[in-house]
Amino acid sequence: MSMISRETLANWLDDLAQEQTLIAPKDVAGVLLYHPVQNSAEVVWKYIRPVMSFKDAFFPATERLLTIEKNGQGVKLEEFRPEGQQILFGVRPCDARGLLALDALFIETEPVDSYYARRRENTTIVGLACTEMADTCFCTSTGGAPDDPTGMDVMVYPVEGGYQIQSLTEKGAQIWKDAGRSSRPDNNLHPMSVRTRHLQSAEPPMSSEK
């Protein structure tokens, strides 16, 4: 793992936002949602989880599937495929496990949903371990945990003094490798314990505005 500061993590997100679509927890008219952001200044850092999942990143409410063009006596059909890379940052472990359920339905079961599969391939999941749990949370009852990295490409663990970054897949390792970053040794630094029902964050309280 690499140990980085909050500033370095924010700079990394700023770099990613210049290259790909960055989706992260954002306050939208008073509602916390996974939403496209232009830079790290728009990201909400202290939260339990967004009100809605990030399902819209894979199943947009509306999209163009194909065009139909009349050509003389014939008809030309042109299919549109989802293009562009996107990064989901701040994904909670419970939401990542939900994504695996969608994979099982739309990729691992025939017929494969080609639109979902394409977006899934073009998406990198960056998780953020929970430092507290709400009374409505139940991830441990379904085999998960607040710091469970299952389904993530990169996992971010809040620790005292900053964050630890763990690359879990080739895709995750690539975006971390490509990032211009400074890191320091992580000796004696370990992910925060998040096994109790009510947790205390190792970071000083931060405003939930941005």
ABEGO torsion letter per residue (X at the ends): XBBBBAAAAAAAAAAAAAABBBBBBBBBGGBBBBBBBABAAABBABBABBABBAAAAABBABBBABBBBBBEABBBBBBBBBBEBBBBBGBBAAAAAAAAAAAAAAAABOBBBAAAAAAAAABBBBBBBBABBBAABAAAAAGBBAABABGBABBBBBBBGEBBBBBABAAAAAAAAABBBBBBBABGBBBBBAABABBBBABBBBBAAX
